[in-house]
């Protein structure tokens, strides 16, 4: 099956490298941590950015959207570039651009300078993120060791998203808003130097060319679709400024699939989508991401807008949940060896269902333990348990020359699912609140979001049980 996807000129990658495996995994995970952290870390700094750079509400929205649209739009292209030009090279290029853009954003004196820097950050992240997973899977031999490495990658990525509110609140309270961006510079420089020295080389697609028409279509399609999703918060779902980019993005992606079906050297071989492990894991990741990604946002909003927590206090309140993600990710490989990845993914999702259902019972006068900590721990423990087997299943279906593309695909599924989920859930919460920002009305809106999330996750658990492969070669 893998041989069907491997090009004749694909070079065999070394199973091991001269660098210690733990160091390769650590460097890849550091890159992934920075990428995911910057999706959420700026949220608590937005009020300070508004006063410092005279940004209006639409400008503040674009501080977030400029990053996520570029990130989602270029992800598949970044993954394929890693296959064709080398994972190490693309890791260094992506991290270098991300670090320089962070410096430019931290030093920005005008709103437009900050927005351009955030878009450049997103582009760097799109090149960097797929390489982080392929570096891990190409360096670590298939089996239990690779499952543990993927678990570490999953935990670090989820931890980066979870830590965003805490890290951002701490930096804004103790230094300034600029440091939510500038903190990436010294970390990025250290990882760049270490990566240039110790990451293994290797080029999986020597002699192959980039499918330029496919690259243009999928990048334009994903970016346009992400832009349409981002418009829903300000314009609503029925507005022309929302429907036109959504329709255009879907049309461009459909055209991309038609072009790929006829291309001699496609950007994304459609045979990948016929592999059960790749297709099912990506759909499950999209569905899980649509429900889980926004939970951090609404838990933070509930803590601040209803319970009266400061940004830093809200970040600290979610620390146990962040640790639960790490715990779940580290437990997953052990359970996968005995129960298999499908069962672990379903178990994790059902655990998240229990936490989400508990969270949906929130009240205006909720206590920390029962309204935030315990349900949050259950949700994030489940997310950690489910994320590792889904990533492992998706990557197990990829030939060496397609690993970057599959990594880009799984990252795109997670990102687009999260973006769509946040947009839909925000609309649901706003409809229930009906423009009345009282603690009671806000609580009812947030509770409804978690109730809907419970249903989405339950449907995801059923889909995983029916569709995910029962057997997994990585268990051996």
N, C-alpha and C positions, 0 to 999 in steps of 0.2 A: 504493500500500500504506500509506504513512504517512498519506495523506489519509483512509483508512478509519478511522483511530484518532483523528483530530483533531476536537474538538468544534466546533460552529458558532460558539461564542462565544470560541474561542481567539484570543488576540491574537498577532500576529507579533512575535517577539523580534528586537531589533536584532542584526545579524550582528557589529557592532563597537561598541565603547564608547568614551567619551571618555578613559577611563583606559588606560594602557599595558597591552597584553595580558600582558606578562611579570609585571606587578604583580598582575593578577587571578589568574593561574595560581599565583604565589608565595603569595598569601594563602589561596587554596583548598587548596593543598598543605600549608601550615602547619597548617590545621585538621585535615586528614586525618592528618598526622603525630602530632598530639596524641592523636587518637582511637585510632589503632593502637598507639601507644606504651603507652597505659595498659592495654591488654589484658595485657601481659607485664611491665611495669616493676615491678609490686608483688611479683612472685614472690620475688626475692632479699631483699625486706624483710620477708617473713612471719615469720621467726624473731624479729626485733626487735619486730614488732607484737605477737606473742604475749606476750613478756615485759613490754612496756610497758602493754598493755591487758588482760592476763589472759585472753586468748582461748584456747579449747581447739581441738582439731584441727578440729572441725566449724565453729567460728567462723572459723578461718583459711580453710577451704574457701569459706566464704561471702564472704570479702573479695574473692575472685576471681569467684565465681558471681553475686553481686549485680550486678556490672558487666555481665557477659556476658549474663545473662538479660534485663535491662532493655534492653541494646543490641540483642540479636537480636529481642526482642519488639516493640519500637516502630519498627523500621527501615522497614518498608513504610509505616506511618503517617507517619513523618517525611518519607519521599520524596514522598508524595502532598501533604502539607502544603506542601512547597516548590512544587509545581505550582500549588496553589490560592491560596496567600497570598504567594508571592514567594520566590525562592531566596535573595536577599540577606537578607530579613527572617528567614527560618528559619535561615540561617547565623549571624546575630547572636544570635538567641534561643538556639539550641543551644549556641553557644560561650559565651554569657553564663552559662547554667545550668551547663555543664561547668566553667567557671572558678570560679564560686561554690561548687559542690560540691567541687572540689579544695581550696579554702580550708577548707571545713568539715571535710573528711576529714583534712587536715594538722593541724588544731587539735583533733581529736577527743580527748576524755578518757576515753571509755568505748567498749567494743566495739560497742555498738548504734549509737552516733553515727557510727562509721566505716562500718558496714554501710549505714546510711541514706545517707550521703554517696556511697558507691560506687554505690548504686542510682541516685541522682540524677545522678551522672556518666554512667552508662550511658544514661539517658534523654536527657541533653543530647547525648551522642555519637550516638544514634539520629536525632535531629533534624539534627545537624550533618553527619554523614557523607554522606548522599545529596546534600546541597546542594553539597558540595565538588566532586563530579564534574560535576553539572549546570552549575555556574558555569563550569567549564572548557569544557565542550562548547558552551554557549550563547555564550560570549565569543569562541571561536576558530573561524574559518570551517572548514567541512568540507574534508578533504583531508589533505595531508602535514603541514600546520601543526597540525591537530587531533591527528593521530596522535602527533606529538612532544609535545604538551601532555599527552595521556593517558599517554604513556610517563613523563613527569616525575611525574605524579600516582601512577602505579603504583610507580615507584621510591621515591618518598617514603613511600608507605604501607608497602611492603615493608621499607624501611629503618627505619621506626618500629618494626615488629615485631622486626626483627633487633637494633636498638639497645637494646631493653628491658632485657636482661640486663646489658649494659655500663653503661648510664646508671644503672640501679638499683643495681648494685654500687658504682659510683663515689660516688653520693650517700649510700648507707648507710655506706660506709667512711670518707668524709671529713666528712659532716655527721650526719644521722640519718635514720631511716626516714621521718620526716614530710616530708622534702624530695622523696621520690618523688611526692608529691601537690602540695606547695607550689610546686614548680618550674613547674607549669602556670599559676600565678596571674600572674606578670609576663609570661610569654609570651602567655597568653590575653588579658591587658589590652592589650598592644601590638597584637595581631592584631585585636581588637575595634575599637580606635580607628582603625586603618588600614582595616579593612573598612567601617566606617561612612562613612569619607571617600571611599574609592576603588572599592569594589565596585559594579558596575552594578546598577541597579534592574531593574524588569521583573516582570510578573506574567502567567503563562501561562494561568491559568484563571479570569480575572475573571468573576464572575457564577455560578460553579459552587459547589455546596455539597459539604461533606464527607459521604461515605456512612457515617453513624454506625454502623448495624448491621454493615457490613463491617469498619469500623475496630475495633469491639469484638471481633469474632470473630477477626480475623487477629492482633490484638495478644495476645489471651488464648491463642490457639492456639500461636503461636510462643513466647510466654513459658512456657507450660506444657510444651511440647516441650523447650525449652532446660532447664527445671528437671528434667525427667525424665532428660535426658542427663547433667546435673550430678550426679544421684544415683547414677549407675553406679559412680563411683569409690569411694564409701563403702559403698554397699549391694549392689552387684553387679547384673547384668542380670536375674536371675530374681526379685528381691525385689518385693513388692507396691508398696513406696514408689517403685520405678522404673517398673514396668509400668503402674501406674494413670495417672501423669501422661503417660507416653509415649502410651498409648492415648487419653487425653482430649485431648491436644494434636493428634493426628492426626485425631480426630473433629471437633474444632473447625475445623481447617483444611479438612476435607472439607465441613463445613457452610458455611464461608465461600465456598467455590467455588460451592456451590449458590445461595447468596444473590446472589453476584456475577452469575451467569448470568441472573438475573431482574431485577436492579436497573436502573433507568433511567439513573442516573449512578453506575456502580460505582466503588469505590475502586481496583480493579485490573481494567481491561477484559480479559476472557479472550481477546480477540482478540490480545493481546500474546503469549500463549503459543502461538498458531498461527503466529507469525512465526518462521521457521527460525533467523534470526540470534539472536533473543532466547532462544528455548528451548534451542538447542544450546549457546550460550555460557554460559548459566546452569547447565546440567547439567555441562558441562565444568569450570566454575569450582567447583561443589560437589565434584566428584570430585577435582580437583586440590587443593582446600583441605583435603579430608579426609586426604590423604597428606602435604601439604607443611607445613601449619600446625604439626603436632606435632613436626616434625623439629628445630626450634629447641629445643623443650623437652627432647627425648631427647639431643640433642648436648650440651646444658648439663649434664644429669644424668650423662652418661657422663664428661664432663670433671671434674666435681666428685666424684662417688661412686666412680669407678673410678680415674681418673688423679690424683686428689688436688688439683685446682685449687681456688683460692679463688673466691668469686663474681665478684670483679673480674677475676681471671685468666681465668675461663671466659668472661666478657663480651669481654675483649680477644682471646681465641682465636677468636671468631666475627667479628671485625672484617673480615678478608678476605672472608668469606662475605657480609657486609653490603655491601661494595663491589661484589661480584659481582652482587648484585641490581640495584644502580644501573646497572652496566655493561650487563647484559642488557636492562634496560628502555630504555636509551638506544640500544642497537643495534637493537632491535625495529622502530622506524619505518623505518629505512633498509632493512632486509630486507623489510619489508612492501611497500614500493614496487616491489620487483622480483619477490618470490616470492609475495606475497599473505599475508593474515593467517592463513589456515588452515595453510599450510605452516610459517609461523613458530611458530604455537602448537604444532604437532606437533614441530618441531625442538626447541623449548624443553623440551617435556615429555620427549622422548627423552634430552636432555642431563641432565635431572633424574633419569631412570631410571638412567643410567650412574653418577651420583654416589651415588644411593641404594643401588645394588647394591654399589658400592665400600664404602660405609659399613657395609653388612651384614657385611663381613668383619672388623670390629673385634675386637681382642683385649685381654686384660687389661693387657698391657705395650705397648700401641700408642704410637707416636711421634706428636708433634703434626702433622708434615707429612702423613703417610700415613693417620692415623686421624681427623683432624679437618679440617685446612686444605684439602687437595686435594679430597676428596669433598664437603666443605661448599661449596667454591667451585663445583663442578659442579652441585650441587643448586640453589643459589641463582641461579647464572647462568641455568639452565634456567627457574627460577620467574620471573625477570625477563623473559626472552624470551617466555614464554607468557602472562603476565598482561596485557601491553599489547594484543595482538591480541584476546584474549577480551573485555576491557572495550570496545574499539573496536567489535567486532562487535555486542555487546549494545546499545550506545548508538546504533549506526547504524540500528537498527530502530525507533527511537522518534520519534514526532512531537513537536514542541516542547511541547505540553500534557501529554505523558506522560513526559517525560525524567526528572523526579524519581522517578516510580514505577519506571522501569526502573533508575535508579541505586540506588534502595532495594532492588530485587530482586537486582541483582548483588552488592551488599554483604551482603544476607541470605544468598544462596547461599554466599558465601565464609565468612561467620561461622558459619552452621549446619553447613557442611561441616567447618570446622575444629574446632568443638566436638564433633561426632559422631566425627570422626577421632581426636581426642585421647582421648575416652572409650573407644573401641574399642581403640586401640593400647595404652592403659594397662592394659586388661584382658588383652590378649595378653601384654604384658611381665610382668605379675604372675603369670599362669598359668605361664609358663616359669620364672620365678624361684622360684615355689612357696614364698614366704615365707622364703627363705634369702638374707639381704642380704649375701652375700659378693661380692667383686669379680667372681669368675668367674661366679656365678649372675646377677648384675646385667648383666654383659656379654652373656651368652647371651640374656637378655630383650630388651635394647636391640637386639642384632643381629637377632633375629627380627622386631622392629618394622620395621626398615629393609628386611628381606627382604619382608615383607608390603607395605610401601609401594612397593617396586619393582614388584610385581605390579599394584597399584592404578593406579600411574602408567602402566604399559604398557597396561593396559586403557583408561585415559583417552586415551592417544595414538591408539589405534585408533578410539575413539569420535569423537575430533575429526576424524580423517581422513575418516571415513564421513559424519559429520553436519554439520559446520560448512560454511557456504556457500563455494562455490568462488570466487565473484566478490564483489567489495566495491567499492561506489561511492566509498568514502573514498579509494581509491587514486588517484583522478583529481584 
